[in-house]
């Protein structure tokens, strides 16, 4: 074998070895809740001007501020950095062309909220039919889920003008329903349920007619809104509450 051929083979082997090492290192990079591939949308509301809310997930699903609200006049101190304050009118944020997590797929929604009132939505999407909406909102003065067919809401009130972290999880199931497959969290822990509707076994099968909207009818501040297209665990919800979403997840997650 000539020296030139030998050198070529050696060089190729070295390049392949370096490429494989880089691949392995990339695969071993710790996953966090901020870099989770199942993070479908993440709106921090840290902007100080304009009417466009950036999506900090990899999907670039921008939110557009509607009905007269803007970051110039409605940006407010947040739980983490800045927040969007609703209540000066009928403003809301529309995530155009994004229909949320639809069908019976598992999901998690989470947000920081601060309010003195008990009305309005944190986030919603779907279709106006039985079991086809997915609305995380106030129900009888408390936060819960309403899929247009039953309802589920927490026991504790949250209209105390303090920041609260609120989350809802739909777990994987053949036909998920409120009674068996939905969990609500308040400030990082599983919340005590106040009431559940008569149609609590109606399947959650979310439609895809409406864009995701944030803050429709809400009076107060909303910060760090997240949608995951998987069911987060209680430990993961607690990590977001503790502002540890940028830290590596345990290997078992």
For each residue, the residues with C-beta under 8 A, 3 or more apart:
1: 5 6
2: 5 6
3: 6 7
4: 7 8
5: 1 2 8 9
6: 1 2 3 9 10
7: 3 4 10 11
8: 4 5 11 12
9: 5 6 12 13
10: 6 7 13 14
11: 7 8 14 15
12: 8 9 15 16
13: 9 10 16 17
14: 10 11 17 18
15: 11 12 18 19
16: 12 13 19 20
17: 13 14 20 21
18: 14 15 21 22
19: 15 16 22 23
20: 16 17 23 24
21: 17 18 24 25
22: 18 19 25 26
23: 19 20 26 27
24: 20 21 27 28
25: 21 22 28 29
26: 22 23 29
27: 23 24
28: 24 25
29: 25 26
30: 248 249
31: 35 36 37 248 249 253
32: 35 36 245 246 247 248 249
33: 36 39 232 236 239 240 245 246 249
34: 39 42 56 245 246
35: 31 32 39
36: 31 32 33 39 228 249
37: 31 58
38: 228 229 230
39: 33 34 35 36 42 57 58 226 227 228
40: 57 59 61 100 101 227 228 229
41: 55 57 59 61 95 98 212 225 226 227
42: 34 39 55 56 57 224 225 226 227
43: 53 54 55 56 63 93 95 214 224 225
44: 54 56 80 81 82 223 224
45: 53 71 75 78 82 83 84 222 223 224 225
46: 54 78 81 82
47: 50 52 53 54 71 75 82
48: 71 72 75 82
49: 70 71 72
50: 47 70 71 72
51: 64 65 69 70 71
52: 47 62 63 64 65
53: 43 45 47 62 63 64 65 84 93
54: 43 44 46 47 62 63
55: 41 42 43 59 60 61 62 63 95
56: 34 42 43 44
57: 39 40 41 42 60 61
58: 37 39
59: 40 41 55 98
60: 55 57
61: 40 41 55 57 95 97 98 212
62: 52 53 54 55 95 96
63: 43 52 53 54 55 93 94 95 214
64: 51 52 53 93 94 95 96
65: 51 52 53 69 70 71 74 84 91 92 93
66: 69 91 92 93 94
67: 89 90 91 92
68: 88 89 90 91
69: 51 65 66 73 74 84 86 88 89 91 92
70: 49 50 51 65 73 74
71: 45 47 48 49 50 51 65 74 75 84
72: 48 49 50 75
73: 69 70 88
74: 65 69 70 71 84 85 86 88 91
75: 45 47 48 71 72 82 83 84 85
76: 82 83 84 85 221
77: 82 83 221
78: 45 46 81 82 83 112 221 223 224
79: 83 112 114 163 165 223 224
80: 44 112 223 224 243
81: 44 46 78 223
82: 44 45 46 47 48 75 76 77 78 223
83: 45 75 76 77 78 79 112 114 221 222 223
84: 45 53 65 69 71 74 75 76 93 215 221 222 223
85: 74 75 76 88 220 221
86: 69 74 91 92 120 215 218 219 220 221 222
87: 218 219 220
88: 68 69 73 74 85 91
89: 67 68 69
90: 67 68 217
91: 65 66 67 68 69 74 86 88 215
92: 65 66 67 69 86 213 214 215 216 217 218
93: 43 53 63 64 65 66 84 213 214 215
94: 63 64 66 211 212 213
95: 41 43 55 61 62 63 64 98 211 212 213 214
96: 62 64 211
97: 61 211
98: 41 59 61 95 211 212
99: 102 125 208 209 210 211 212
100: 40 107 125 126 134 206 208 212 227
101: 40 105 106 107 134 206 227 229
102: 99 105 125 126 206 207 208
103: 205 206
104: 173 174 175 176 203 204 205 206
105: 101 102 229
106: 101 169 170 171 172 176 229 230 231
107: 100 101 134 169 170 227 228 229 230 231
108: 167 168 169 170 226 227 228 230 231 232 237
109: 122 123 136 167 168 225 226 227 228
110: 165 166 167 168 185 224 225 226 232 237 240
111: 122 123 136 165 166 167 214 222 223 224 225 226
112: 78 79 80 83 163 164 165 166 222 223 224
113: 122 143 158 163 164 166 218 220 221 222 223
114: 79 83 161 162 163 164 220 221 223
115: 118 158 159 161 218 219 220 221
116: 159 160 161 219 220
117: 120 159 219 220
118: 115 138 141 142 157 159
119: 138 217 218 219
120: 86 117 137 138 215 216 217 218 219
121: 124 135 136 137 138 213 214 215 216 217 218
122: 109 111 113 136 137 143 166 214 215 218 222 225
123: 109 111 135 136 212 213 214 215 225 227
124: 121 133 134 135 136 137 210 212 213 216
125: 99 100 102 133 134 206 210 211 212 213
126: 100 102 132 133 134 135 147 148 206 207 208 209 210
127: 132 133 206 207 208 209 210
128: 132 133 148 209 210
129: 132 133 148 207
130: 148 149 199 202
131: 147 148 149 202 203 204 205 206
132: 126 127 128 129 147 148 205 206 207
133: 124 125 126 127 128 129 146 147 148 206 207
134: 100 101 107 124 125 126 145 147 204 206
135: 121 123 124 126 145 146 147 148
136: 109 111 121 122 123 124 143 144 145 166 168
137: 120 121 122 124 143 144 146
138: 118 119 120 121 141 142 143 144
139: 142 143 144 146 151 153
140: 153 194 195
141: 118 138 157 159
142: 118 138 139 153 154 155 156 157 158 194
143: 113 122 136 137 138 139 153 154 158 166 184 186
144: 136 137 138 139 151 152 153 154 168 184
145: 134 135 136 151 152 153 168 178 182 184
146: 133 135 137 139 150 151
147: 126 131 132 133 134 135 150 178 202 204 206
148: 126 128 129 130 131 132 133 135
149: 130 131 197 199 202
150: 146 147 177 178 196 197 198 199 200 201 202
151: 139 144 145 146 178 195 196 197
152: 144 145 178 182 184 193 195 196 197 200
153: 139 140 142 143 144 145 184 193 194 195
154: 142 143 144 158 184 186 191 192 193 194
155: 142 191 192 193 194
156: 142 186 191 192
157: 118 141 142 160
158: 113 115 142 143 154 164 166 186
159: 115 116 117 118 141
160: 116 157
161: 114 115 116
162: 114
163: 79 112 113 114 223
164: 112 113 114 158 186 187
165: 79 110 111 112 185 186 187 188 240 241
166: 110 111 112 113 122 136 143 158 184 185 186
167: 108 109 110 111 184 185 232 237 240
168: 108 109 110 136 144 145 182 183 184 185
169: 106 107 108 182 183 184 185 231 232 237
170: 106 107 108 176 181 182 204 231
171: 106 176 181 182 183 231
172: 106 176 181 231
173: 104 176 177 180 181
174: 104
175: 104 203 205
176: 104 106 170 171 172 173 180 181 182 203 204
177: 150 173 180 181 182 200 201 202 203 204
178: 145 147 150 151 152 181 182 196 197 200 201 202 204
179: 182 196 200 201
180: 173 176 177 201
181: 170 171 172 173 176 177 178 204
182: 145 152 168 169 170 171 176 177 178 179 204
183: 168 169 171 190 234
184: 143 144 145 152 153 154 166 167 168 169 190 191 193
185: 110 165 166 167 168 169 188 189 190 191 234 237 241
186: 143 154 156 158 164 165 166 189 191
187: 164 165 241
188: 165 185 237 238 240 241 242
189: 185 186 234 238
190: 183 184 185 234
191: 154 155 156 184 185 186
192: 154 155 156
193: 152 153 154 155 184 196
194: 140 142 153 154 155
195: 140 151 152 153
196: 150 151 152 178 179 193 200
197: 149 150 151 152 178 200
198: 150
199: 130 149 150 202
200: 150 152 177 178 179 196 197
201: 150 177 178 179 180
202: 130 131 147 149 150 177 178 199
203: 104 131 175 176 177
204: 104 131 134 147 170 176 177 178 181 182
205: 103 104 131 132 175
206: 100 101 102 103 104 125 126 127 131 132 133 134 147
207: 102 126 127 129 132 133 210
208: 99 100 102 126 127
209: 99 126 127 128
210: 99 124 125 126 127 128 207 213
211: 94 95 96 97 98 99 125
212: 41 61 94 95 98 99 100 123 124 125 227
213: 92 93 94 95 121 123 124 125 210 216
214: 43 63 92 93 95 111 121 122 123 222 225
215: 84 86 91 92 93 120 121 122 123 218 222
216: 92 120 121 124 213
217: 90 92 119 120 121
218: 86 87 92 113 115 119 120 121 122 215 222
219: 86 87 115 116 117 119 120
220: 85 86 87 113 114 115 116 117
221: 76 77 78 83 84 85 86 113 114 115
222: 45 83 84 86 111 112 113 122 214 215 218 225
223: 44 45 78 79 80 81 82 83 84 111 112 113 114 163
224: 42 43 44 45 78 79 80 110 111 112
225: 41 42 43 45 109 110 111 122 123 214 222
226: 39 41 42 108 109 110 111 240
227: 39 40 41 42 100 101 107 108 109 123 212
228: 36 38 39 40 107 108 109 231 232
229: 38 40 101 105 106 107
230: 38 106 107 108
231: 106 107 108 169 170 171 172 228
232: 33 108 110 167 169 228 236 237 240
233: 236 237 253
234: 183 185 189 190 237 238
235: 238 239 250 253
236: 33 232 233 239 240 249 253
237: 108 110 167 169 185 188 232 233 234 240 241
238: 188 189 234 235 241 242
239: 33 235 236 242 244 245 247 249
240: 33 110 165 167 188 226 232 236 237 243 244 245
241: 165 185 187 188 237 238
242: 188 238 239
243: 80 240
244: 239 240 247
245: 32 33 34 239 240
246: 32 33 34
247: 32 239 244
248: 30 31 32
249: 30 31 32 33 36 236 239 253
250: 235 253
251:
252:
253: 31 233 235 236 249 250
